[in-house]
Amino acid sequence: MKIPQLLIAAANPGSGKDALDPVPEAILKYVNRLSDYFFALARLELEQVGLPEEKWQVFTYKKKNE
C-alpha cells in the first residue's frame, strides 16, 4: 500500500480498499512542512526548559550466532 493510500485508509477505517483516492501532492507537502514545524517547536521547547536533546544513534541489528 502506498503512503497516500495508507493515509486515506487510516482516515476512513472500514471504507474498503476500492474506496481509496490518491492524496493531492499539495496535502502531502503541507503535512511534511507541518511535521518539520512540530519538530522545530519541540526542539525549542526543550531548549527553553533546559532539557538536553536526545541525539540520534545508529541502530544495528545483532545477528544470532548460528
SEMAR-567180 format. One record per residue: residue number from 1; residue in one letter; x, y, z of N, C-alpha, C in turn. Coordinates in pm, 1 decimal. Example, Ala and Ser with C-alpha at 12.3 -4.5 7.8 and 13.67 -1.06 7.14 Angstrom:
BEGIN
   k r       nx       ny       nz      cax      cay      caz       cx       cy       cz
   1 A   1319.0   -569.0    780.0   1230.0   -450.0    780.0   1320.0   -330.0    780.0
   2 S   1285.0   -225.0    708.0   1367.0   -106.0    714.0   1290.0      3.0    787.0
END
This chain:
BEGIN
   k r       nx       ny       nz      cax      cay      caz       cx       cy       cz
   1 M     85.4   -117.1      0.0      0.0      0.0      0.0     89.8    123.1      0.0
   2 K     63.1    216.6    -87.0    142.2    339.5    -94.6    106.1    432.0     20.8
   3 I    196.6    523.4     52.8    176.7    614.8    165.4     47.7    696.3    151.5
   4 P     19.6    760.5     35.9   -105.8    836.2     27.6   -228.1    747.7     52.9
   5 Q   -225.8    626.3      1.9   -337.5    534.5     24.8   -346.1    497.3    171.3
   6 L   -232.2    482.1    235.2   -229.4    448.6    376.4   -290.8    560.5    459.7
   7 L   -262.5    685.3    424.0   -319.8    798.6    496.0   -471.8    799.5    485.4
   8 I   -521.8    774.1    366.7   -666.4    773.8    347.9   -729.5    654.3    417.1
   9 A   -664.5    539.7    410.9   -717.6    420.3    476.9   -724.0    442.5    627.3
  10 A   -625.3    511.1    682.2   -626.3    539.0    826.1   -736.6    637.5    862.0
  11 A   -765.0    730.9    772.3   -868.3    830.7    798.3  -1009.0    775.3    778.5
  12 N  -1020.3    669.7    699.7  -1151.1    611.0    669.3  -1152.1    461.5    698.3
  13 P  -1142.7    421.8    825.3  -1138.7    278.4    854.3  -1267.3    211.0    810.3
  14 G  -1251.6     91.9    753.7  -1367.0     14.8    711.5  -1424.1     57.7    578.2
  15 S  -1359.3    153.3    509.6  -1413.0    200.4    382.3  -1379.0    105.7    267.5
  16 G  -1286.5     15.1    290.3  -1251.0    -82.0    187.2  -1141.3    -30.2     97.2
  17 K  -1068.8   -122.9     35.2   -955.3    -86.9    -49.0   -999.4    -11.6   -174.8
  18 D  -1116.7    -44.0   -228.7  -1162.9     19.8   -351.1  -1199.9    166.4   -330.0
  19 A  -1220.7    208.4   -206.1  -1262.8    346.0   -177.5  -1145.1    442.2   -166.4
  20 L  -1022.7    394.0   -184.4   -905.3    479.8   -166.9   -887.8    574.1   -284.6
  21 D   -864.4    701.0   -254.2   -834.5    802.5   -353.7   -694.8    854.5   -325.3
  22 P   -621.5    894.5   -429.6   -487.1    948.8   -403.7   -495.2   1081.5   -328.6
  23 V   -397.4   1103.8   -242.0   -390.1   1229.3   -167.5   -320.6   1331.2   -257.6
  24 P   -378.1   1450.0   -272.0   -314.3   1552.8   -356.3   -173.2   1585.8   -307.3
  25 E    -85.1   1612.5   -401.0     54.6   1643.7   -370.2     65.4   1762.1   -274.5
  26 A    -21.8   1860.4   -289.6    -17.8   1978.6   -202.4    -43.6   1940.1    -57.1
  27 I   -131.7   1844.5    -34.2   -160.4   1799.1    102.5    -38.5   1729.1    161.4
  28 L     25.8   1644.6     82.2    145.8   1574.2    130.0    255.7   1673.9    166.2
  29 K    274.2   1776.5     83.2    375.2   1878.8    112.2    340.0   1953.7    240.3
  30 Y    211.2   1985.2    257.9    166.8   2057.1    376.7    193.0   1974.5    503.3
  31 V    157.9   1847.3    499.7    178.5   1761.0    616.0    327.7   1747.7    646.0
  32 N    409.7   1741.3    542.2    554.4   1732.2    561.8    607.5   1859.0    628.6
  33 R    564.0   1975.2    581.7    608.0   2101.5    641.8    556.6   2114.6    784.4
  34 L    435.4   2068.6    808.0    378.4   2074.3    942.3    459.5   1987.3   1038.4
  35 S    502.8   1870.6    992.6    584.2   1785.0   1079.2    719.4   1850.1   1107.0
  36 D    776.4   1919.5   1006.9    901.2   1993.7   1029.1    881.9   2101.4   1135.9
  37 Y    768.8   2171.7   1128.1    738.0   2276.6   1224.9    728.1   2220.4   1366.5
  38 F    656.1   2109.3   1381.8    641.5   2048.7   1514.8    775.7   1999.1   1568.7
  39 F    860.8   1948.0   1480.3    993.8   1903.6   1521.9   1074.7   2021.7   1574.8
  40 A   1073.8   2132.6   1499.4   1148.0   2251.6   1542.0   1088.7   2309.7   1670.3
  41 L    957.4   2308.6   1682.0    891.0   2359.1   1801.0    927.9   2275.5   1924.6
  42 A    936.4   2144.7   1908.1    974.7   2056.9   2018.5   1119.1   2084.3   2061.7
  43 R   1208.0   2107.2   1963.8   1346.3   2138.6   1998.5   1355.9   2271.1   2074.1
  44 L   1278.2   2369.9   2032.3   1275.8   2498.6   2100.4   1225.3   2483.5   2243.4
  45 E   1120.5   2405.2   2261.1   1065.2   2382.0   2395.7   1168.4   2315.6   2486.7
  46 L   1240.2   2216.4   2435.3   1344.9   2151.5   2515.2   1450.9   2252.1   2558.0
  47 E   1489.8   2338.7   2464.8   1591.5   2439.5   2496.2   1541.0   2537.2   2602.0
  48 Q   1416.6   2579.5   2591.8   1361.0   2677.9   2685.4   1347.0   2622.6   2827.3
  49 V   1318.4   2492.7   2840.4   1304.6   2435.3   2974.7   1435.7   2376.8   3025.7
  50 G   1540.4   2383.1   2942.4   1672.3   2340.7   2987.1   1696.8   2191.0   2984.4
  51 L   1620.5   2117.8   2905.1   1641.3   1973.3   2894.6   1732.0   1942.4   2776.3
  52 P   1816.0   1839.2   2789.9   1904.4   1804.0   2678.5   1825.8   1735.0   2566.4
  53 E   1870.1   1759.1   2445.4   1808.7   1693.4   2329.8   1864.0   1551.6   2318.1
  54 E   1777.8   1457.6   2292.3   1821.1   1318.6   2275.0   1876.2   1303.9   2134.0
  55 K   2003.0   1268.0   2124.0   2069.1   1256.8   1993.7   2034.9   1123.4   1927.4
  56 W   2028.3   1127.4   1794.6   2003.3   1005.7   1717.4   2124.4    914.7   1725.4
  57 Q   2099.2    786.6   1730.5   2206.2    688.1   1731.1   2177.9    585.8   1621.8
  58 V   2283.2    538.9   1560.7   2267.7    436.6   1458.3   2229.3    306.7   1526.9
  59 F   2127.3    244.1   1475.8   2081.9    117.4   1532.6   2119.9      5.6   1437.3
  60 T   2188.4    -93.2   1491.2   2223.2   -209.0   1409.1   2167.4   -333.5   1474.7
  61 Y   2117.8   -421.7   1391.3   2063.7   -546.3   1441.5   2176.9   -640.0   1478.6
  62 K   2160.4   -708.1   1589.2   2259.4   -807.5   1629.1   2217.6   -941.4   1571.4
  63 K   2308.8  -1004.6   1499.7   2280.1  -1134.5   1442.8   2310.5  -1242.9   1545.1
  64 K   2221.1  -1338.3   1552.3   2243.6  -1450.5   1641.7   2348.6  -1543.5   1581.5
  65 N   2433.5  -1594.1   1667.6   2533.5  -1691.2   1622.4   2464.8  -1821.1   1586.7
  66 E   2492.4  -1869.0   1468.0   2429.2  -1994.3   1423.6   2520.4  -2110.9   1447.1
END
